[in-house]
Amino acid sequence: MWSEVTASKESTVAYSVFLNEELIAENLTELEFTVNELEMNTTYAVKVSASTEEAEERINSSEFHTLGTAPSAFPISYEQITCDVVGINWQTPTVEDGSDYYYKIFINGEYHETYGSYTTETTSFTMVVTEGEEHTIKVVAISDSGAETEEEITISDITATSATIRWTPSTSADGNTVLYLLTINGVDYPSENRFRYGTTKYITDLERDTDYEVVVTARTLNTFKTKQSTASFTTTNTYPVHPTITVTAAKLITPESQYFPGQLNVTFSEELANFEINKWVAVDFEIGNYSTYTSALSSSVLSNENYNALAADKTGYILIEVDGVVYQLNYEITLETN
């Protein structure tokens, strides 16, 4: 494709196209020409000449490079490592023409990082995730010739009450098969005295904000000799965010006010009939006494200590339950005098 050349006296302009000094088209009146059957990963010199009966020939030249072979497909997978960390993994792609390549990583549509050539053998990374939110990871493998292949995965089932336990395989000096028993806080998992194959276990139904000690016992199949390894972790105390229900206002009424002095009033985006209130927390104390309205809550008068703490910190959260699932609605308060 090239720019139009305007001739005087309304003369017709004819274009000729040369590829590597070889004439491949002439007497063209359009402003583009398609060249087929080019070699992959090759540089070409192109020249376009424009001429009329009354004017001298005008020539423009340029170069272009054809794309090489795109990297092969490399499906992406993930595994939840802890309650808020996942590992992203993919297979090593190949490039038929032997070109080197590199990766570009995008998370939720935004550029994240570039990994160097395949010689680094980087095919994984870890990332922090949030329970209840959707995370989209795209990995683009780009050949040095410019050809690229992209793979994408979306993660939406992260929970703060599960974790992946992985351990180094044990070996027996006499070649016996080694089995493993997983104990969590002193309780065999998943069932009592059950030794298993494999060195990875995904555990679920953990409690939030809880310390766990995991003991892996390796035992040989025939001699019953054992060896233990211990690790610890703590689950987070946050819950998923509801996709539509939010706190639209949280007002701490000052003590000198005429109405609701020393009380905290919270308004929701939906009526309370659509969900249940499980817990109301301001700063680090729970509000147990409150009145309910169509789409709002009003606490009883706060103690001086709790009022001052909330006036200084200005944060809190409410746990609601919808269809058996607990969600956390965070809020920030504003002070109001009426």
Residue pairs with C-beta under 8 A, 6 or more apart in sequence:
1 31
1 32
2 15
2 31
2 32
2 48
2 60
3 31
4 13
4 31
5 13
5 15
5 50
5 58
6 13
7 13
7 52
7 54
7 55
8 54
8 55
9 54
11 52
11 53
11 54
11 55
12 29
12 52
13 29
13 50
13 51
13 52
14 26
14 27
14 28
14 29
14 50
14 51
14 52
15 25
15 26
15 27
15 28
15 29
15 30
15 31
15 33
15 48
15 49
15 50
16 23
16 25
16 26
16 27
16 28
16 48
16 49
16 51
17 23
17 24
17 25
17 26
17 28
17 33
17 35
17 46
17 47
17 48
18 24
18 46
18 47
18 48
18 49
19 35
19 44
19 45
19 46
20 44
20 45
21 45
21 47
24 35
25 33
38 44
38 66
39 66
40 66
40 67
40 68
40 69
40 97
40 145
41 65
41 66
41 67
41 68
41 69
41 97
41 99
41 145
42 65
42 66
43 63
43 64
43 65
44 63
44 64
44 65
44 66
45 61
45 62
45 63
46 61
46 62
46 63
46 64
47 59
47 60
47 61
47 62
48 59
48 60
48 61
49 57
49 58
49 59
50 57
50 58
50 59
51 57
51 58
65 145
65 146
66 145
67 143
67 145
67 146
67 147
68 95
68 97
68 99
68 143
68 144
68 145
68 146
68 147
69 95
69 96
69 97
69 99
69 143
69 145
69 147
70 95
70 143
70 147
70 148
70 149
71 93
71 94
71 95
71 101
71 141
71 142
71 143
71 147
71 148
71 149
72 93
72 94
72 95
72 96
72 149
73 93
73 149
73 151
74 90
74 91
74 92
74 93
74 123
74 139
74 141
74 149
74 151
75 90
75 91
75 151
76 88
76 89
76 90
76 137
76 139
76 151
76 152
76 153
77 88
77 89
77 90
77 153
78 86
78 87
78 88
78 89
78 137
78 153
78 155
79 86
79 87
79 89
79 164
79 202
80 86
80 158
80 159
80 162
80 163
80 164
80 202
81 87
81 126
81 163
81 164
82 163
82 164
82 233
83 131
83 159
83 160
83 161
83 162
83 163
83 206
83 235
83 236
84 128
84 129
84 130
84 131
84 158
84 160
84 236
85 126
85 127
85 128
85 129
86 126
86 127
86 129
86 135
86 155
86 158
87 124
87 125
87 126
88 124
88 125
88 126
88 127
88 137
88 139
88 153
89 123
89 124
90 123
90 124
90 139
90 151
91 123
92 118
92 121
92 123
93 101
93 118
93 141
93 149
95 101
95 143
97 143
97 145
99 143
99 144
99 145
99 147
100 117
100 118
100 119
100 143
100 144
101 117
101 118
101 141
101 142
101 143
101 144
102 114
102 115
102 116
102 117
102 118
102 141
102 142
103 114
103 115
103 122
103 139
103 140
103 141
103 142
104 111
104 113
104 114
104 115
104 139
104 140
104 142
105 111
105 112
105 113
105 114
105 115
105 125
105 137
105 138
105 139
105 140
106 112
106 137
106 138
106 139
106 140
107 127
107 135
107 136
107 137
107 138
108 135
108 136
109 136
113 125
115 122
116 122
127 135
127 137
129 135
129 155
129 158
130 158
130 241
131 158
131 159
131 160
131 236
131 238
131 239
131 240
132 158
132 239
132 240
132 241
132 242
132 327
133 156
133 158
133 240
133 241
134 154
134 155
134 156
135 154
135 155
135 156
135 158
136 152
136 153
136 154
136 155
137 152
137 153
137 154
137 155
138 150
138 151
138 152
139 150
139 151
139 152
140 148
140 149
140 150
141 148
141 149
141 150
141 151
142 148
159 204
160 208
160 235
160 236
160 237
160 238
160 239
161 204
161 205
161 206
161 207
161 208
161 235
162 202
162 203
162 204
162 205
162 206
163 202
163 203
163 206
163 212
163 233
163 235
164 200
164 201
164 202
164 203
165 182
165 200
165 201
165 202
165 203
165 214
165 216
165 231
166 199
166 200
166 201
167 180
167 199
167 200
167 216
167 229
168 199
168 229
169 178
169 199
170 178
170 180
170 218
170 227
171 178
172 178
172 220
172 223
172 225
174 220
174 223
176 220
176 221
176 222
176 223
177 220
177 221
177 222
178 218
178 219
178 220
178 221
179 195
179 196
179 197
179 218
179 219
179 220
179 221
180 195
180 196
180 197
180 198
180 199
180 216
180 217
180 218
180 219
181 188
181 193
181 194
181 195
181 196
181 216
181 217
181 219
182 188
182 189
182 190
182 196
182 201
182 203
182 214
182 215
182 216
183 189
183 214
183 215
183 216
183 217
184 203
184 212
184 213
184 214
184 215
185 212
185 213
186 213
188 194
189 201
189 203
195 219
206 212
206 235
207 235
208 235
208 236
208 237
208 238
208 239
209 234
209 235
209 236
209 237
210 234
210 235
211 232
211 233
211 234
212 232
212 233
212 234
212 235
213 230
213 231
213 232
214 230
214 231
214 232
214 233
215 228
215 229
215 230
216 228
216 229
216 230
216 231
217 226
217 227
217 228
218 226
218 227
218 228
218 229
219 225
219 226
238 328
239 319
239 326
239 327
239 328
240 325
240 327
240 328
241 327
241 328
241 329
241 330
242 320
242 322
242 327
242 329
244 269
244 270
245 268
245 269
245 270
245 274
245 275
245 320
245 322
245 327
245 329
246 268
246 269
246 329
247 266
247 267
247 268
247 269
247 318
247 329
247 330
247 331
248 267
248 268
248 269
249 265
249 266
249 267
249 334
250 264
250 265
250 266
250 267
250 316
250 331
250 332
250 333
250 334
251 264
251 265
251 266
251 333
251 334
251 335
251 336
252 263
252 264
252 307
252 310
252 311
252 314
252 333
252 334
252 335
252 336
253 259
253 260
253 261
253 262
253 263
253 264
253 265
253 336
253 337
253 338
254 261
254 262
254 335
254 336
254 337
255 261
255 262
255 307
256 337
257 336
257 337
257 338
258 338
259 338
260 298
260 338
261 301
262 301
262 302
262 307
263 298
263 299
263 300
263 301
263 302
264 282
264 287
264 298
264 299
264 302
264 310
264 333
265 296
265 297
265 298
265 299
266 280
266 296
266 297
266 298
266 318
266 331
267 295
267 296
268 295
268 296
268 329
269 295
270 295
271 294
271 295
272 292
272 293
272 294
272 295
272 296
272 297
274 322
275 320
275 321
275 322
276 320
276 321
276 322
277 292
277 297
277 318
277 319
277 320
278 319
278 320
278 321
278 326
279 286
279 318
279 319
280 286
280 287
280 288
280 290
280 297
280 299
280 316
280 318
280 319
281 287
281 316
281 317
281 318
281 319
282 299
282 302
282 306
282 309
282 310
282 316
282 333
283 306
283 309
283 310
283 313
283 315
283 316
284 309
285 306
285 309
287 299
287 300
289 299
289 300
290 297
290 298
290 299
290 300
291 297
291 298
291 300
297 318
302 310
310 316
310 333
311 335
314 332
314 333
314 334
315 330
315 331
315 332
315 333
316 330
316 331
316 333
317 328
317 329
317 330
317 331
318 328
318 329
318 331
319 326
319 327
319 328
319 329
320 326
320 327
320 329
321 327
